[in-house]
Amino acid sequence: MISLAPHDALLIADIQNDFLPGGALGISDGDEIIPVLANYVDRFQAHALPIFLTRDWHPPDHCSFRPQGGPWPVHCVAGSPGSLPPPSFTTPPSAVIIYKAIDRDQEAYSAFQDTALDRHLRALSVRRLFIGGLATDYCVLNSVRDARALGYAVCLLLDGIKAVNLQPDDGRRAEDEMIRLGAQPVRWKMLET
């Protein structure tokens, strides 16, 4: 069992319409983690612990888009319906939204890359991050890498992640890599009330 502590924070990556089934870059069964992540949000709110939500917030001609020679279909254009969270995922009023990949000439998978996230966390004396969201093999993996490199303890929410899996087993390999980097695998039932 894991107890939440005063220096913990929750980081949820990219719960946005374009990454859900039917979206421009829909992740198979990505919507299945929404109720699980909502439980984590409720638990962190109940303990008055910080919650951070990332959003891809691309300009319409972002370098990662196929028309610009990138690997991805156009997705999460800033302010578009696809860039917003689904109605089933309520954004708590206390949550801090971290917008990433806003520079048209630079991809940014990590929640830390060219954002103020690290400054926010240090200002709040956060030492341990619980990380989940979309997608396991891109934004979650790179956020965990950077969090570990910056010295944060990380709990990986295994029941709150889904992978793109461009290649079979990309998600499993990403999970293995995050655990190798020191992330502790966690499931909802492991959290003490």
Protein Blocks (a to p, Z undefined) as FASTA:
>chain_A
ZZddfkbccddehiafklpghiaklcehklmmmmmmmmmmmmmmmnopacddddddddfk
bfkbmklopabdcehiehiaklpccfklccdfkbccddehkbfkbccfbfkgopaklmmm
mmnopabdcdedjdfklmmmmmmmmmmmnopacdddfklcccfklpghklmmmmmmmmmn
opacddfklpcZZ
